[in-house]
C-alpha cells in the first residue's frame, strides 16, 4: 500500500485497513464488513479504503447509506473534509428533508464523488427509478447491523425494509463493492455477515475508548414490589405461550409472525385468540416495565389498562424515585467538572428527566433527538456540559467529548451498551445501587 496516504492512522486502524485491502484486492472478496468498537474510527478506515481503491483503479463514485440524516454530517462529511481534502472530493447529502422533486434535480446534476443518503430516501428513490445503484462502484452501509431484525425473531429483516431491499439488490450485483460498518462479536454482527453474504474484517488489538458508565438499580420497597408484580404477570403470559413459541423471545415476535407459527403448527383457528391475547399481554407488560424504569409512570399505567390501584401506586413511586436518583447522579458528575451524556430510550423519559433536573437542582440541560438538525449536535458538543440523547445515540455518533455515560434505564442489552460508547467487552463502567424506603 502506498505510504503517506494513511501514515496518520492509528495502529489498530492500519491493521484493519491492511486486512481489508488484502481481502478485496488479493482474495477477491466483494462484500466486506468492518467490525470494530465504537470510537475506533471505522469511518476513517472506510475512507482510506476508498482512497486506495481510487489509487489502484481510478476515481469512482461512492454511495454512503446512513440510517439518520445527522450521520451524513457527523461523522461522514466532517471526516471526508478532514482526511480527503488533498483529493478535493465533491459531496452531496440527500435525505427525506429534501422534497422529492429537489432530490431528482440534485441527483440528475450530481457529478461528484460521494453521495451521502439516508436509507429511507435512497430506497424510495431507487424504487421509483430516480437513482440506479449500478452508477456507483462502492456502496458503504454505515450501521450495517440495521439489516438484521430488532422487533422480530432473530434473522427476520426489520429496520425498515429500506436496508433490506438495498442489501438484497447489492448482493445480487457482481460489480459493486459493498462495505459495511458495525461493532464486533455480537449476535447481530454474525447475522449481518450472513444477510450481506459478507466477510468480516476485524482487529485483534482494537479497543474502544473507555467511558465511565453508570446505571441505577433501585432497591426501594416500591421498586421491588413493582418489579415482582411485573415478573409474576409476565410469567403467566409466557407460560401460556411456551407450547407454541418454545425458546423464541415473545417481545421479538409480532402478532403476524405468531399467526404464521400457529398456521405452521396446523392448530385450529379457534385457538388463535387465546395465544394472541397472551402475546399482547406479555408485550404490554414488557413495555410498561421498561417505561417504569425509564421514569414514564403515566405511560406505563395507561399501557396496562385496569391495573390495581396499589400496583399503580408502586409503579408511580418507583418511576419518580428512579428519575430523582438519576438526576442526583447527573448533578454530582457535572459538579465534578465532567461532561455527561445521558441515554434515554424514549423522548418522554428525556423530557421528564429534564424537568426533574430543573425542579430539583435548577440545572438547565439540553436534549438531542432524532430529527434535530446536525448543527444543534455540533453546538452541543462544543458548549453543553450535560446532554440527554434518545436512541439517535445508537447510530454511532462521534462523541469523544463526553466523559461519562448515564443510562436512565438499567435494562439494556449488550449491543445497546457497546454501540453507544463502545465499552470493551460490554459493561465496563460503574454500576450504582441505591436503596430507599
N, C-alpha and C positions, 0 to 999 in steps of 0.2 A: 504494500500500500504506500502511496506517495506520502513522504514525510512533510510536515509543515502545515498540511491542511487540517490535521487534527492533533497537533502537538500540545494543545492545551487541555486535552481530555484527561480526566482522572483515570487511574489505573483500571478501576472496575468498568468504566465506560469503554476504554480502549479494548479491554478483554472481550466485552460483549460485541463491540463493533467488529473486531477481528474474526470472531466466530460467525457473525452474521455475513460478512463478506465471503468467508470460506464456504459457508453453506450455500450461498447463492452462486458465486462465480466459479467455484470448484465442483461442488456436489450437484449443482443444477436444481436446487430446491426453489420453487417459485412462491410458495406460501410460507411465510415465516412469522413467528410470534416472539417478540422481545418480552422476556419475563424478568422484571426487576422491581424491587420495592419502590414505593412512592418516595420521591426525593432523590433518587439515584441519578435521574436525568435521561429518561427514555426518549423525550422529545429531541434532545441534543443528539443522542445516538442515531435516531431515525434521520435527522438532517445530515449527519456525516455519512450515513449510508447513501443518501440521495447524492451528496457531493461526489462520492466515489463512483456511483453509477454514471453520473454526468461525465466524470473524467474518462471512464473506460468506454462508454457507449454513446456519448453525446448528450447534449442538453435535451430534456424532455419535460412533459407536463406531469405534475404531481397533484393528485387529489387527496385531500386530508378530510376524513369523516369524523366529526365530533358529535357527542350526544347533546351538548348545550352550547349556545352561542358564545358564552363567556370564554370557553376554552379556545375558540378560534383566535381570540385576542391574547389571552394568557393561559397557556404558555406559547401557543404556536406563532402568532405574528411577532410577539416580543422576541422569541428565540431565533426566528428567521432573520429579523433585523439585526440581532446581536452577532450571530455566528456565521451568517452567509452574506454579509454586507459587501465583501470583496467581489462577489459574483453578481451583485445588483439584481437580485431576483424580483420579479413583479408578482404581487399577491392580490387576490380578490377574495373578500369574505362575503358569503351569502347565507341567509337564514330566512326563516319564516317571517321575520320582522320586515323584510322587503317584499312588497306586493309582487305577485306572480309576473305581471307584465314587465316590471322593472328587472326582475331576475332574468326573464327571457332576453331583454335587451343587453343586460350585462354579460350573459353567457355568450350571446351571438358575437359580441365585440371583444371578448376576452382573448388576449394573445399572450398572457403572462405565463409564469412558471408554476405557481402554487394557487390552487383553488381550495379554499377552506369553507366547508359547508356543514351545516347540521344534518344529521341523518334524516330527519323528517322532511326538510325542504328538498334534500337531494333525492330521496325516494319518490316524492311527489313529482318532481321534475323529470325523473327517469321514467316513471310510469306514463307520463303524458308526452314523452318523446322530446322533451326540451333539452335533454343532455344525454350524451352517449358515453358509456363507460370506456369503450374502446378508443376514445380520444385521449386517454391517459395511459402512460406506461407504468406508473406506480400509483397504487392506492393504499393509503395508510388508514387503518382503523384505530383511532385513539379510543381508549377504554374498550378494547375488543371483547372483553367479557360480557358486554351488553348483548352479544349474540345468544348467550345462554339464559334460560328461563330464571326468573326470580319468583314469580307468582304462581307457577305451575310445578308439576313434578320436575325433578332434575332431568335435563335432557330435552324438555319441551322448549321451543322458542318463545320468548316473550318480548323483551324491550322493543317495543313497537316492532311491528312486522317490518319496520324500515331496515334495521340492521340485518334481519333475516333475509329479506328479499335481495338486498345488495350483496350480502355474503354469498348467497347461492349463485347469483349471476357471475360473480367474480371467480368463484371456484370453478365454474364451468369454462371460463376463458383459459386459453392456452398461452396467451401472450402477456397478460397483465401481471405485474409483480404485486403481490398482496403482502403488506407488512402490518401486523397487529401489535398493539402495545397493551400490556396488562401486568398485574403483580404475580409473583411466582408461588408455586406449590400450594394452591388451594384446589378444592374440588372443582370450582368453576373454571380455574385455569386449565385443568385437564379436559374439561368438557369443551372449552373454547378451542383447544387444539383439535379436538375431534370434529367439531362443527365446521371449522375453517379448513379442515384437512391440512393443518399447518404443522410445521416442525418448530418446537420450542427452542429458543436460544436464551440461555441464562448465564449467570456468572457464579463462580464458586466463592468469590470474595466480596461481592456487592452487599453492602449493609445500609439499611435505611438510617437517616439521621434520627437520633434518639430524642424523643419529646416526652416531657413529664406528662403522664396521662392519668386522669382522675375520674373515678366514678363513685357514686354514693349508694351504698346498700343500707336502707333504713331497717332498723330493728325495733321500732316503736311498737307498742301494743296494737295500734290501729293498722300499721303496715302489715304486721304478722297476721292479724285476723283477716284483713282484706285478701292477702295472698293465699291463705289457707282456703278461704271461700272460693277464690278463682280456681285453685288447683282441684278442689273437690268437684266443682261443676264441670270443669274441662275433662276430668277423668270420666265422669258419667257419659258425656257426649262421645268421648273417644271409645269407650267400651262398646257403645252401640255401633261403631264404625269398624271395629277391628276385623270382623269377618270378611269385609269387602275390601278394605284398604290395606290389610296386612301390615307391612312395615312402612308404607307410604306416610308422609307427613301431612296431616289434614289441612293445615293452613296454607300449604302449597297446592292444594287441589281445588280447582274451580268446580262449580256445580255441573258445568257442561262435561268436564272430564269425569266426574263421578258418575254421570248418566252413562257415559261410554263404558266405564268399568262395569256397571250393573248390566249393561247390554251384553258385554263380552262374557259375563258370568251366566247369561241367559236366565236371569231372575224374572219373575212375573212383575208386570208394571205396577200392580197394586202395592208392591213392597217399596217402590222407589221413594214415595213420600216420606216414610219414616227415616230413611237414610239421608235424604236431602235436608230434612228438618234438623237431624243431628249434626250434619256438617255446618249448616247455617249457625246453629247454636255454638258449636266449637269455635268457628271463625269469629263470631261476635264476642265471645268471651276472650279469645286471644287478643283481639283488637282493643277491647276495653281494658284488659290488663296492661297492655302497652301504654294506652292513654293514661292510666293511673300513674304509672312510674315515670311518665313524661309530664305529670302535673295537670293533665287535662281531665279533671274530675267530671266536669259538666258533660263532655262528650262521652266519657266512659259510662256514666249513669244513663244517658239517653240511648246509647247503643244497647244497653242491657234491657231496657224497657221496664217491665214491672219487677224491679228488684226490691227486696225487703228494705224498709226504712233504716233498720240498724246497719245493714250491709252498705247502703248508700252513704251512711254517716262515716263508716270506716274508710270507704273509698275517698270521700272528700277530704277527710282529715289527713290520710296518708299522702294524697296528691299535693296538698298545700304544704305539708311538712317537708316533702321532697324538694319543692321549689325553694323553701326557706333555707334548707341546708345547702343546696346548690348555690344560691345567692351568697350565702356566708362564705363558701369556699372561693367563689369568684372574687369577692371583695378582698379576701385575705391574700390571694395570689397577686391581685393588682396592687395591693398596698406594699407588696414586696418588690414592686417595680417590674413585674413580669408582664409580658404581653400574652393575653389569654384568648384562645378561640374555644367557643362552646358549640357542641354539636347537638342539635335538636332534630328529632325525626320529623316533627310536624311544625307547621307555621304557628299553630295556636300555642304550642309549647314555647316557641321563641318569644312570642308577644307577651305571654303570661310571665315568663322569667324577666323580661324587660321591665314589666310593670312592678314586679316584686323588688327588683334591684333599685328602682326609683323610690318606691314607697318605703323600703326599709333602710336604705343607705344613701338616698339622693344620688345614686350613680346613674348617669345617662350613658347607656351602651348602644352600639349600633347593631344592625342585622344585615345579613346578606343572604338573599333567597333567589331561587330560580326566577328568571325574568328581570332581575335587577341588571342595570347596564354595566358593562365591563369597566367603565370609567369610575363607577362607585367602588368597585373592588380595588382598583389602583389607588384611590384616595384613602380607603380604609387601611390598606397595607402600609401606607406612609404615615397615617396620623392616629388611627384608633388604637387604644390600648386593649379594649375588650370588644370582640365581635361574636355575635351568635349566628352560626351558619345552619341552614337547613340542609337536606341531602345533596345540595349542589356541591358540598364539600367532598362527597363521594366520587366526584368526577376527576380527582387528581389535580386539584388546583395547586398552583405553585405558591406555597405559603410558608417559606422558611423563616419569615419574620417573627412568627409567634413562638413563644417559649413553652406554653402549656396547652393541653387539650383537656377539656372537661366534658364528659358525656352527661347529659341530663338523665338519660336512662342508663341503668346498669345492665340492661338486657340488650346485648349486642353480639352479633356473630363475629367469627374470626375475620371473615372477609371485610366486613364493615370497619373493624378496628384497624386492620392493616392498610386498607385503601385510603382512609382519611389522612393518616400521617405516617404510614409505612412502618409501624412498630415491628422491629425484627422479631421473628418467631411469635407473632401475635401480641398478647397483652404483656407489655414490659413496663408499664407505668405503675403508679402508686394507687392502690385501692383503699378508699377510706370508708369505714363503717361508723355510723352514728346511731347512738341509742337515744330513745326518747320515751316519753310517758304515753 
